Amino acid sequence: QVPLLERGGDSVQTGGSLRLSCPASGFTTSSNCRAWFRQGHGEGREGGATFDEEGRTAYTDSAEGRFTISKDYSKNTLYLQMNGLKPEDTGLYICAADTPSRSCTPASVDQYGMDYWGKGTLVTISS
């Protein structure tokens, strides 16, 4: 049992900020790849930001410079700070995790998938 429960989604105006959180339990996060995905309306899930077992982070071009992924090791919680939000950022933000050690980047998580998925938290940005 490895529950993931995202929080922090809301409706905000263009240019606003949100901070999402995703606590995890039941596995050793130091050996895991963790990621935030976005699923837009009528779209599939797309990896946007990743945090690997060595603490390295990676972002898509659209997220780079606006979003920051981080982890509080003491709380075993993944965060996504989102600034300068745009209408195209609207979607269901889903927290995910893998227990095996492997490549952990937006491209790799899109290719290989993840073992554990949260249900998502809805983010809506209006013009």
Disulfide bonds with the S-S distance in Angstrom:
Cys22-Cys95 2.14
Cys33-Cys104 2.03
